[in-house]
Amino acid sequence: MKVFPLLVFVLGLVFTVFGTGFAHEGNDVDVLQLLLGLLQTVMAAAVLGWIPMPTRSAPEAENEDLRNKH
């Protein structure tokens, strides 16, 4: 099990909640903390595989040419 990325995901959610000012008495929005929490959450979700990443694969013809040259 990937425990560390899951922990990073949860902490990103916590930072996002704190950035909105939900847990503070003054209820002021901390934009930097909010953005960093969202970035951390998205990156952890990508590492966990919850967000599919685009892949670039070479066409089969190019791979065949490279194999035949050697």
Buried (B, 14 or more C-beta within 10 A) or exposed (E): EEEEBBEBBEBBBBBBBBBBBEEEEEEEEBEEBBEBBBEBBBBBBEBEEEEEEEEEEEEEEEEEEEEEEE
